């Protein structure tokens, strides 16, 4: 557990020091197999890009600020040993995108629920302050999304006194553990919705003895702080 104000070890540092071993302690190959079977995403024919490999590649690529191609090359070094079939070289961006498209939204939602359940089971005490209060923080940020017509229609583009941007953005609001940094819940919505509206959904995830830190803007949220869990 990290004390408030200290710097936690980043995910990239953990990867560079011990590979996927620490992360697989939470999401093992068995968990991926169960989720794949439950959501109908088990491959019909042998492939080096199993749902487990594709999921880890997606999560690892997100840690990099380089292009998709460069991110895949670096991520592949951590994931290639999980492939059930011999595979030479890194997967191509095209092959990765095709394998990713076969994983349904139900797969990702189920995997997320399994991840949260597993994490809370293993590390719940590390999120507590004085052994009792689970200290959480909620905040939001506007995040760039790919510039394609579908994204523009759904998320919208920000505008200022100079006009409307050509780059669409989504609004991400998350509820995270202060001591461990783990994201317990999040909402990713279009710019039409305020952070206050997204927080109304996240508050439903609270339980007894949760201590939530909010910036002063959220205290104008009518009714949300009347939730019994708070």
Backbone as CSV, one residue per row, in Angstrom:
resi,resn,N_x,N_y,N_z,CA_x,CA_y,CA_z,C_x,C_y,C_z
1,UNK,0.840,-1.190,0.000,0.000,0.000,0.000,0.872,1.235,0.000
2,UNK,0.463,2.247,-0.753,1.196,3.503,-0.793,0.496,4.542,0.069
3,UNK,1.262,5.339,0.782,0.680,6.414,1.572,0.272,7.555,0.652
4,UNK,-0.720,8.325,1.085,-1.159,9.468,0.297,0.010,10.429,0.122
5,UNK,0.241,10.856,-1.115,1.329,11.781,-1.393,2.598,11.106,-1.874
6,UNK,2.665,9.775,-1.786,3.843,9.063,-2.275,3.612,8.592,-3.699
7,UNK,4.677,8.206,-4.369,4.592,7.757,-5.754,4.499,6.235,-5.801
8,UNK,3.445,5.728,-6.444,3.286,4.288,-6.586,4.107,3.789,-7.765
9,UNK,4.447,2.513,-7.722,5.142,1.890,-8.841,4.173,1.808,-10.019
10,UNK,4.585,2.286,-11.170,3.698,2.310,-12.330,3.575,0.928,-12.942
11,UNK,2.511,0.735,-13.728,2.301,-0.549,-14.400,3.462,-0.865,-15.335
12,UNK,3.986,0.159,-16.011,5.098,-0.083,-16.936,6.336,-0.563,-16.178
13,UNK,6.594,0.007,-15.005,7.743,-0.414,-14.209,7.596,-1.861,-13.765
14,UNK,6.374,-2.248,-13.366,6.128,-3.633,-12.970,6.356,-4.580,-14.142
15,UNK,5.935,-4.178,-15.318,6.141,-5.019,-16.499,7.623,-5.202,-16.789
16,UNK,8.365,-4.107,-16.714,9.785,-4.170,-17.044,10.571,-4.983,-16.023
17,UNK,10.069,-5.045,-14.785,10.797,-5.773,-13.742,10.399,-7.242,-13.643
18,UNK,9.128,-7.551,-13.879,8.686,-8.939,-13.680,7.756,-9.452,-14.763
19,UNK,7.626,-8.739,-15.875,6.758,-9.207,-16.939,5.299,-9.238,-16.521
20,UNK,4.562,-10.213,-17.034,3.131,-10.295,-16.754,2.808,-11.062,-15.475
21,UNK,3.814,-11.576,-14.795,3.564,-12.489,-13.679,2.673,-11.876,-12.602
22,UNK,2.923,-10.617,-12.232,2.113,-9.998,-11.183,0.683,-9.756,-11.653
23,UNK,0.527,-9.424,-12.914,-0.806,-9.174,-13.441,-1.584,-10.472,-13.604
24,UNK,-0.871,-11.554,-13.967,-1.526,-12.844,-14.124,-1.941,-13.442,-12.783
25,UNK,-1.399,-12.931,-11.694,-1.863,-13.367,-10.379,-3.306,-12.936,-10.145
26,UNK,-3.755,-11.911,-10.867,-5.131,-11.424,-10.756,-5.990,-12.012,-11.867
27,UNK,-5.493,-11.956,-13.106,-6.218,-12.510,-14.254,-5.393,-13.643,-14.853
28,UNK,-5.685,-14.847,-14.457,-4.943,-16.002,-14.957,-5.512,-16.458,-16.296
29,UNK,-4.814,-17.380,-16.936,-5.295,-17.947,-18.202,-6.645,-18.622,-18.011
30,UNK,-6.864,-19.221,-16.858,-8.136,-19.879,-16.587,-9.288,-18.880,-16.584
31,UNK,-9.039,-17.675,-16.055,-10.084,-16.648,-16.041,-10.463,-16.249,-17.464
32,UNK,-9.474,-16.095,-18.332,-9.759,-15.743,-19.721,-10.547,-16.842,-20.422
33,UNK,-10.198,-18.099,-20.138,-10.912,-19.217,-20.747,-12.382,-19.214,-20.319
34,UNK,-12.618,-18.953,-19.041,-13.993,-18.935,-18.543,-14.805,-17.816,-19.184
35,UNK,-14.212,-16.634,-19.270,-14.918,-15.505,-19.864,-15.192,-15.763,-21.347
36,UNK,-14.221,-16.328,-22.043,-14.394,-16.625,-23.470,-15.530,-17.612,-23.697
37,UNK,-15.598,-18.656,-22.882,-16.658,-19.643,-23.016,-18.013,-19.050,-22.662
38,UNK,-18.029,-18.230,-21.625,-19.282,-17.641,-21.162,-19.876,-16.693,-22.193
39,UNK,-19.028,-15.991,-22.945,-19.497,-14.977,-23.900,-19.434,-15.440,-25.352
40,UNK,-19.101,-16.710,-25.575,-19.079,-17.238,-26.929,-17.935,-16.733,-27.781
41,UNK,-16.803,-16.410,-27.169,-15.660,-15.871,-27.904,-14.503,-16.854,-28.019
42,UNK,-14.736,-18.112,-27.663,-13.686,-19.115,-27.805,-13.404,-19.348,-29.291
43,UNK,-12.151,-19.272,-29.740,-11.832,-19.458,-31.167,-12.265,-20.837,-31.659
44,UNK,-12.787,-20.880,-32.863,-13.235,-22.148,-33.447,-12.080,-22.943,-34.019
45,UNK,-10.991,-22.284,-34.336,-9.823,-22.964,-34.874,-8.587,-22.455,-34.145
46,UNK,-7.545,-23.269,-34.071,-6.327,-22.838,-33.363,-5.765,-21.548,-33.953
47,UNK,-5.373,-20.647,-33.081,-4.825,-19.367,-33.514,-3.847,-18.861,-32.461
48,UNK,-2.759,-18.222,-32.892,-1.836,-17.651,-31.908,-2.449,-16.480,-31.154
49,UNK,-3.473,-15.864,-31.739,-4.100,-14.708,-31.105,-5.378,-15.138,-30.397
50,UNK,-5.206,-15.765,-29.256,-6.332,-16.171,-28.427,-6.931,-14.933,-27.763
51,UNK,-8.149,-15.041,-27.216,-8.719,-13.898,-26.492,-7.793,-13.380,-25.394
52,UNK,-7.082,-14.281,-24.720,-6.152,-13.842,-23.675,-5.022,-13.002,-24.260
53,UNK,-4.428,-13.459,-25.356,-3.328,-12.730,-25.984,-3.805,-11.368,-26.467
54,UNK,-4.964,-11.328,-27.132,-5.483,-10.064,-27.663,-5.799,-9.091,-26.526
55,UNK,-6.391,-9.592,-25.447,-6.738,-8.716,-24.323,-5.491,-8.114,-23.687
56,UNK,-4.464,-8.946,-23.452,-3.232,-8.414,-22.880,-2.572,-7.412,-23.829
57,UNK,-2.592,-7.697,-25.128,-2.003,-6.755,-26.093,-2.715,-5.413,-26.026
58,UNK,-4.044,-5.440,-25.948,-4.797,-4.178,-25.873,-4.413,-3.384,-24.635
59,UNK,-4.331,-4.080,-23.492,-4.021,-3.379,-22.248,-2.589,-2.858,-22.234
60,UNK,-1.668,-3.627,-22.805,-0.268,-3.217,-22.805,-0.002,-2.098,-23.801
61,UNK,-0.640,-2.160,-24.959,-0.472,-1.090,-25.946,-0.943,0.240,-25.365
62,UNK,-1.972,0.187,-24.516,-2.496,1.420,-23.915,-1.481,2.105,-23.002
63,UNK,-0.444,1.391,-22.570,0.572,1.985,-21.698,1.590,2.803,-22.484
64,UNK,1.549,2.713,-23.799,2.555,3.380,-24.621,1.964,4.595,-25.322
65,UNK,2.802,5.560,-25.571,2.374,6.758,-26.269,2.811,6.729,-27.726
66,UNK,3.493,5.641,-28.135,3.923,5.544,-29.520,2.741,5.170,-30.406
67,UNK,3.007,4.946,-31.671,1.981,4.511,-32.600,1.525,3.100,-32.244
68,UNK,0.419,2.672,-32.858,-0.075,1.322,-32.626,0.987,0.288,-32.974
69,UNK,1.677,0.492,-34.106,2.692,-0.468,-34.535,3.812,-0.590,-33.515
70,UNK,4.344,0.549,-33.040,5.420,0.513,-32.053,4.939,-0.067,-30.730
71,UNK,3.707,0.264,-30.361,3.168,-0.285,-29.124,3.023,-1.792,-29.188
72,UNK,2.605,-2.324,-30.352,2.465,-3.770,-30.511,3.813,-4.472,-30.410
73,UNK,4.822,-3.872,-31.015,6.155,-4.486,-30.980,6.642,-4.632,-29.552
74,UNK,6.479,-3.589,-28.744,6.935,-3.642,-27.364,6.069,-4.587,-26.536
75,UNK,4.745,-4.530,-26.746,3.841,-5.372,-25.967,4.022,-6.845,-26.305
76,UNK,4.348,-7.134,-27.556,4.487,-8.528,-27.975,5.575,-9.252,-27.188
77,UNK,6.619,-8.539,-26.824,7.705,-9.163,-26.066,7.233,-9.709,-24.723
78,UNK,6.171,-9.127,-24.167,5.645,-9.588,-22.881,4.574,-10.658,-23.042
79,UNK,3.999,-10.774,-24.238,2.827,-11.621,-24.431,3.110,-12.875,-25.253
80,UNK,4.155,-12.858,-26.072,4.365,-13.937,-27.045,4.452,-15.314,-26.392
81,UNK,4.920,-15.386,-25.136,5.045,-16.699,-24.493,3.692,-17.322,-24.173
82,UNK,2.606,-16.531,-24.246,1.278,-17.056,-23.964,0.648,-17.734,-25.178
83,UNK,1.249,-17.549,-26.364,0.663,-18.095,-27.586,0.693,-19.623,-27.562
84,UNK,-0.438,-20.260,-27.870,-0.481,-21.726,-27.856,0.191,-22.351,-29.081
85,UNK,0.413,-21.541,-30.137,1.031,-22.038,-31.356,2.338,-21.303,-31.605
86,UNK,3.312,-21.955,-32.231,4.555,-21.265,-32.579,4.244,-20.085,-33.497
87,UNK,4.827,-18.951,-33.194,4.560,-17.760,-34.001,5.827,-16.932,-34.069
88,UNK,6.280,-16.695,-35.273,7.507,-15.928,-35.444,7.198,-14.453,-35.643
89,UNK,7.891,-13.642,-34.915,7.736,-12.203,-35.079,6.464,-11.670,-34.441
90,UNK,6.390,-10.366,-34.406,5.238,-9.683,-33.803,4.026,-9.779,-34.732
91,UNK,2.839,-9.782,-34.153,1.632,-9.749,-34.968,1.553,-8.395,-35.679
92,UNK,0.965,-8.399,-36.854,0.798,-7.151,-37.587,-0.379,-6.372,-37.013
93,UNK,-0.401,-5.091,-37.288,-1.497,-4.262,-36.812,-2.830,-4.737,-37.396
94,UNK,-2.816,-5.132,-38.666,-4.040,-5.598,-39.313,-4.555,-6.877,-38.663
95,UNK,-3.648,-7.846,-38.415,-4.056,-9.104,-37.789,-4.577,-8.870,-36.379
96,UNK,-3.934,-7.960,-35.656,-4.378,-7.643,-34.303,-5.781,-7.044,-34.325
97,UNK,-6.041,-6.111,-35.227,-7.357,-5.467,-35.307,-8.440,-6.480,-35.683
98,UNK,-8.114,-7.426,-36.568,-9.080,-8.451,-36.940,-9.414,-9.358,-35.758
99,UNK,-8.398,-9.750,-34.998,-8.632,-10.596,-33.825,-9.408,-9.829,-32.755
100,UNK,-9.107,-8.562,-32.609,-9.804,-7.742,-31.617,-11.281,-7.601,-31.956
101,UNK,-11.608,-7.497,-33.243,-13.001,-7.313,-33.655,-13.867,-8.527,-33.343
102,UNK,-13.252,-9.687,-33.106,-14.003,-10.903,-32.807,-14.397,-10.990,-31.338
103,UNK,-13.856,-10.107,-30.524,-14.202,-10.094,-29.104,-15.362,-9.135,-28.885
104,UNK,-16.455,-9.654,-28.381,-17.677,-8.872,-28.243,-17.626,-7.934,-27.040
105,UNK,-18.578,-7.011,-27.011,-18.681,-6.114,-25.861,-18.969,-6.900,-24.596
106,UNK,-19.745,-7.975,-24.730,-20.039,-8.822,-23.562,-18.754,-9.419,-22.992
107,UNK,-17.807,-9.769,-23.867,-16.529,-10.310,-23.404,-15.810,-9.297,-22.528
108,UNK,-15.708,-8.050,-22.986,-14.966,-7.032,-22.241,-15.665,-6.671,-20.935
109,UNK,-16.980,-6.605,-20.954,-17.706,-6.283,-19.730,-17.569,-7.398,-18.696
110,UNK,-17.652,-8.631,-19.170,-17.503,-9.764,-18.250,-16.090,-9.837,-17.707
111,UNK,-15.106,-9.589,-18.563,-13.707,-9.600,-18.121,-13.473,-8.504,-17.082
112,UNK,-14.056,-7.332,-17.303,-13.907,-6.230,-16.349,-14.500,-6.600,-14.993
113,UNK,-15.682,-7.218,-14.997,-16.288,-7.616,-13.722,-15.443,-8.651,-13.011
114,UNK,-14.868,-9.595,-13.753,-14.001,-10.597,-13.154,-12.745,-9.950,-12.581
115,UNK,-12.192,-8.990,-13.304,-10.993,-8.298,-12.831,-11.271,-7.570,-11.525
116,UNK,-12.375,-6.851,-11.482,-12.700,-6.112,-10.262,-12.934,-7.060,-9.089
117,UNK,-13.682,-8.134,-9.313,-13.956,-9.089,-8.249,-12.672,-9.720,-7.725
118,UNK,-11.806,-10.130,-8.647,-10.544,-10.751,-8.261,-9.669,-9.767,-7.482
119,UNK,-9.609,-8.529,-7.951,-8.755,-7.538,-7.289,-9.252,-7.248,-5.880
120,UNK,-10.550,-7.055,-5.742,-11.095,-6.757,-4.416,-10.919,-7.938,-3.469
121,UNK,-10.995,-9.150,-3.989,-10.793,-10.335,-3.152,-9.358,-10.405,-2.640
122,UNK,-8.405,-10.105,-3.515,-6.997,-10.250,-3.167,-6.436,-9.056,-2.393
123,UNK,-6.915,-7.846,-2.704,-6.255,-6.644,-2.186,-7.194,-5.685,-1.463
124,UNK,-8.328,-6.177,-1.010,-9.288,-5.280,-0.363,-8.678,-4.567,0.841
125,UNK,-7.899,-5.268,1.654,-7.339,-4.653,2.859,-6.343,-3.545,2.534
126,UNK,-5.718,-3.613,1.371,-4.753,-2.582,0.996,-5.420,-1.269,0.605
127,UNK,-6.708,-1.318,0.371,-7.434,-0.093,0.018,-8.022,0.597,1.244
128,UNK,-7.786,0.010,2.430,-8.395,0.538,3.647,-7.468,1.492,4.385
129,UNK,-8.067,2.471,5.042,-7.350,3.404,5.914,-7.723,3.050,7.350
130,UNK,-6.696,2.799,8.175,-6.882,2.391,9.570,-7.722,1.112,9.665
131,UNK,-7.617,0.275,8.631,-8.291,-1.010,8.653,-9.796,-0.950,8.540
132,UNK,-10.364,0.219,8.234,-11.824,0.335,8.225,-12.354,1.063,6.992
133,UNK,-11.871,2.262,6.731,-12.441,3.078,5.659,-11.733,2.813,4.329
134,UNK,-12.512,2.523,3.300,-11.956,2.373,1.960,-11.916,3.757,1.314
135,UNK,-10.715,4.288,1.122,-10.559,5.660,0.636,-10.531,5.665,-0.890
136,UNK,-11.492,6.375,-1.483,-11.626,6.445,-2.930,-11.605,7.898,-3.380
137,UNK,-11.340,8.109,-4.644,-11.392,9.448,-5.231,-12.101,9.358,-6.573
138,UNK,-12.895,10.361,-6.889,-13.609,10.408,-8.163,-13.272,11.708,-8.878
139,UNK,-13.048,11.602,-10.162,-12.760,12.791,-10.962,-12.982,12.432,-12.424
140,UNK,-12.985,13.465,-13.272,-13.225,13.246,-14.689,-12.238,13.987,-15.560
141,UNK,-12.174,13.567,-16.819,-11.281,14.201,-17.779,-11.831,13.951,-19.184
142,UNK,-11.593,14.893,-20.084,-11.984,14.713,-21.474,-10.834,14.055,-22.229
143,UNK,-11.156,12.998,-22.966,-10.150,12.151,-23.600,-10.368,12.129,-25.109
144,UNK,-9.288,12.276,-25.871,-9.382,12.187,-27.329,-9.747,10.773,-27.756
145,UNK,-10.583,10.662,-28.779,-10.931,9.377,-29.377,-10.633,9.458,-30.871
146,UNK,-10.535,8.326,-31.568,-10.209,8.347,-32.996,-11.165,9.223,-33.800
147,UNK,-10.617,9.948,-34.735,-11.405,10.870,-35.556,-12.042,10.130,-36.722
148,UNK,-13.216,9.569,-36.488,-13.978,8.920,-37.547,-15.435,9.366,-37.392
149,UNK,-16.223,9.313,-38.459,-17.601,9.840,-38.406,-18.440,9.251,-37.274
150,UNK,-18.288,7.939,-37.003,-19.075,7.308,-35.945,-18.747,7.901,-34.577
151,UNK,-17.465,8.133,-34.333,-17.051,8.709,-33.054,-17.527,10.150,-32.917
152,UNK,-17.470,10.892,-34.010,-17.919,12.285,-33.985,-19.405,12.356,-33.655
153,UNK,-20.192,11.474,-34.268,-21.640,11.493,-34.028,-21.972,11.108,-32.596
154,UNK,-21.251,10.121,-32.063,-21.599,9.647,-30.722,-21.050,10.559,-29.626
155,UNK,-19.752,10.873,-29.691,-19.121,11.622,-28.606,-19.235,13.138,-28.779
156,UNK,-19.141,13.613,-30.011,-19.138,15.049,-30.240,-17.736,15.631,-30.195
157,UNK,-17.600,16.857,-30.682,-16.307,17.556,-30.709,-16.378,18.778,-29.805
158,UNK,-15.341,19.026,-29.025,-15.338,20.205,-28.146,-15.264,21.494,-28.957
159,UNK,-15.722,22.562,-28.359,-15.648,23.860,-29.035,-15.266,24.939,-28.041
160,UNK,-14.646,25.983,-28.547,-14.271,27.141,-27.731,-14.510,28.405,-28.545
161,UNK,-13.917,29.514,-28.121,-14.155,30.771,-28.816,-13.574,30.798,-30.229
162,UNK,-12.718,29.828,-30.542,-12.137,29.748,-31.887,-12.924,28.819,-32.803
163,UNK,-13.968,28.193,-32.269,-14.764,27.289,-33.081,-14.738,25.865,-32.562
164,UNK,-15.253,24.955,-33.351,-15.342,23.555,-32.969,-14.115,22.781,-33.445
165,UNK,-13.584,21.949,-32.571,-12.436,21.134,-32.918,-12.836,20.031,-33.893
166,UNK,-11.887,19.580,-34.694,-12.145,18.473,-35.602,-11.948,17.122,-34.919
167,UNK,-11.338,17.132,-33.736,-11.031,15.896,-33.024,-12.116,15.609,-31.992
168,UNK,-12.803,14.470,-32.103,-13.835,14.150,-31.111,-13.217,13.797,-29.759
169,UNK,-13.985,14.016,-28.712,-13.546,13.675,-27.365,-14.692,13.026,-26.603
170,UNK,-14.321,12.143,-25.677,-15.286,11.558,-24.761,-14.987,12.031,-23.351
171,UNK,-15.971,11.912,-22.479,-15.790,12.339,-21.086,-15.660,11.100,-20.213
172,UNK,-14.492,10.947,-19.585,-14.203,9.786,-18.749,-14.229,10.205,-17.284
173,UNK,-15.092,9.569,-16.505,-15.187,9.822,-15.064,-14.935,8.494,-14.357
174,UNK,-14.016,8.496,-13.408,-13.598,7.242,-12.773,-13.632,7.356,-11.257
175,UNK,-13.823,6.201,-10.625,-13.792,6.054,-9.171,-12.639,5.124,-8.842
176,UNK,-11.605,5.653,-8.169,-10.364,4.893,-7.973,-9.981,4.817,-6.498
177,UNK,-9.209,3.784,-6.181,-8.653,3.654,-4.838,-7.484,4.626,-4.682
178,UNK,-7.501,5.397,-3.603,-6.423,6.348,-3.356,-5.122,5.636,-3.021
179,UNK,-5.189,4.531,-2.293,-3.985,3.856,-1.820,-3.354,2.933,-2.856
180,UNK,-4.148,2.322,-3.713,-3.594,1.387,-4.690,-3.650,1.894,-6.126
181,UNK,-4.512,2.875,-6.392,-4.641,3.388,-7.750,-5.575,2.583,-8.625
182,UNK,-6.143,1.490,-8.106,-7.014,0.648,-8.917,-8.322,1.365,-9.228
183,UNK,-8.767,1.258,-10.483,-10.028,1.866,-10.913,-11.162,0.893,-10.631
184,UNK,-12.043,1.262,-9.704,-13.141,0.386,-9.303,-14.345,0.504,-10.224
185,UNK,-14.543,1.662,-10.820,-15.681,1.865,-11.713,-15.410,3.092,-12.568
186,UNK,-16.020,3.121,-13.733,-15.844,4.286,-14.611,-17.036,4.403,-15.548
187,UNK,-17.230,5.602,-16.067,-18.220,5.865,-17.111,-17.531,6.691,-18.195
188,UNK,-17.699,6.255,-19.433,-17.129,6.961,-20.581,-18.300,7.401,-21.444
189,UNK,-18.597,8.693,-21.433,-19.816,9.201,-22.048,-19.479,10.289,-23.059
190,UNK,-20.479,10.700,-23.795,-20.284,11.775,-24.774,-20.217,13.115,-24.046
191,UNK,-19.793,14.150,-24.775,-19.665,15.480,-24.181,-21.010,16.092,-23.829
192,UNK,-22.097,15.469,-24.272,-23.431,15.980,-23.937,-23.736,15.816,-22.452
193,UNK,-23.014,14.883,-21.809,-23.274,14.597,-20.399,-22.185,15.210,-19.529
194,UNK,-22.581,15.731,-18.395,-21.638,16.352,-17.470,-20.987,15.304,-16.579
195,UNK,-19.907,15.700,-15.921,-19.265,14.807,-14.954,-20.229,14.474,-13.817
196,UNK,-21.088,15.423,-13.478,-22.053,15.186,-12.414,-22.994,14.033,-12.761
197,UNK,-23.455,14.008,-14.015,-24.360,12.938,-14.429,-23.655,11.578,-14.375
198,UNK,-22.415,11.538,-14.832,-21.662,10.278,-14.797,-21.437,9.816,-13.366
199,UNK,-21.176,10.758,-12.463,-20.926,10.396,-11.069,-22.161,9.789,-10.421
200,UNK,-23.339,10.191,-10.867,-24.558,9.602,-10.314,-24.581,8.095,-10.518
201,UNK,-24.023,7.618,-11.615,-23.959,6.176,-11.868,-22.872,5.520,-11.006
202,UNK,-21.734,6.205,-10.850,-20.626,5.621,-10.096,-20.948,5.489,-8.615
203,UNK,-21.719,6.408,-8.080,-22.047,6.389,-6.652,-22.798,5.113,-6.276
204,UNK,-23.459,4.501,-7.251,-24.173,3.255,-6.971,-23.214,2.128,-6.593
205,UNK,-21.933,2.296,-6.898,-20.934,1.268,-6.593,-20.411,1.365,-5.163
206,UNK,-20.786,2.415,-4.448,-20.261,2.618,-3.100,-20.899,1.648,-2.109
207,UNK,-20.158,1.386,-1.054,-20.652,0.512,0.000,-20.407,1.181,1.353
208,UNK,-20.873,0.569,2.394,-20.712,1.128,3.729,-19.224,1.294,4.061
209,UNK,-18.891,2.401,4.727,-17.527,2.738,5.147,-16.611,3.118,3.973
210,UNK,-17.193,3.581,2.884,-16.399,4.164,1.798,-16.235,5.662,2.060
211,UNK,-15.011,6.155,1.936,-14.715,7.572,2.075,-14.299,8.083,0.699
212,UNK,-15.114,8.960,0.103,-14.883,9.407,-1.268,-14.382,10.848,-1.271
213,UNK,-13.259,11.061,-1.926,-12.696,12.395,-2.070,-13.134,12.978,-3.414
214,UNK,-13.716,14.196,-3.365,-14.198,14.868,-4.571,-13.666,16.283,-4.604
215,UNK,-13.463,16.816,-5.805,-13.101,18.227,-5.860,-14.355,19.062,-5.625
216,UNK,-14.183,20.337,-5.395,-15.297,21.149,-4.905,-16.443,21.267,-5.914
217,UNK,-16.170,21.059,-7.202,-17.225,21.171,-8.193,-18.313,20.132,-8.028
218,UNK,-17.955,18.958,-7.515,-18.928,17.891,-7.395,-19.925,18.125,-6.264
219,UNK,-19.610,18.982,-5.320,-20.515,19.155,-4.196,-21.766,19.933,-4.576
220,UNK,-21.815,20.445,-5.797,-23.044,21.087,-6.266,-23.972,20.072,-6.904
221,UNK,-23.602,18.801,-6.879,-24.414,17.745,-7.483,-25.631,17.475,-6.608
222,UNK,-26.807,17.869,-7.055,-27.996,17.720,-6.208,-28.426,16.269,-6.069
223,UNK,-28.641,15.868,-4.840,-29.215,14.561,-4.577,-28.240,13.412,-4.506
224,UNK,-27.084,13.505,-5.179,-26.200,12.349,-5.244,-25.606,12.006,-3.886
225,UNK,-25.305,13.020,-3.087,-24.705,12.756,-1.793,-25.729,12.256,-0.771
226,UNK,-26.975,12.131,-1.213,-27.983,11.572,-0.339,-28.031,10.048,-0.463
227,UNK,-27.211,9.503,-1.312,-27.149,8.053,-1.480,-26.820,7.411,-0.126
228,UNK,-27.576,6.381,0.284,-27.351,5.752,1.608,-25.944,5.248,1.792
229,UNK,-25.272,4.840,0.694,-23.924,4.283,0.834,-22.918,5.325,1.269
230,UNK,-23.203,6.610,1.003,-22.246,7.648,1.366,-22.365,8.018,2.825
